Amino acid sequence: MLGLFKKKATFISPVAGKLKELEAVEDEAFASKAMGDGFAIEPIQNEIHSPIEGVVEFAFPTKHAIGLKSSDGAEILIHVGVDTVSLNGEGFTLHVEQGQKVKQGDLLITADFQAIKAKVPSTDVIVVFTNGKSCTLLKHGQQVEKGAIEIIEIGK
């Protein structure tokens, strides 16, 4: 009975910037949705925050990507930039570690976009739902603030 009143988890924007479709990302693996549905944000700030409450499932040693699992089971990859793995961590500071519990808004990664933007094709912050959830953008092409709600609708 109590499950009937369980509030659906809210997803917030992990960074401020322009919201765009995953197909617009300059990387075929993401644009083709081979890893799952999602979206990207052209960032205007250097800090990437947790969009959900959950656990850090993995953090790449190169500090450019994090896997999260939400309390309601969604699996989310946050990947900062395109071809940023080649930087071997340069320009990135990781603020969490594998197994750590996170709350919405917790700082995950700081990226020095000024230092890395000339070295990579894109600095888009890419968010992918890796366990088959669909994603519909509600504010496509619009500027969103960090922590903004109702930017996307997550399907099953």
Disulfide bonds with the S-S distance in Angstrom:
none
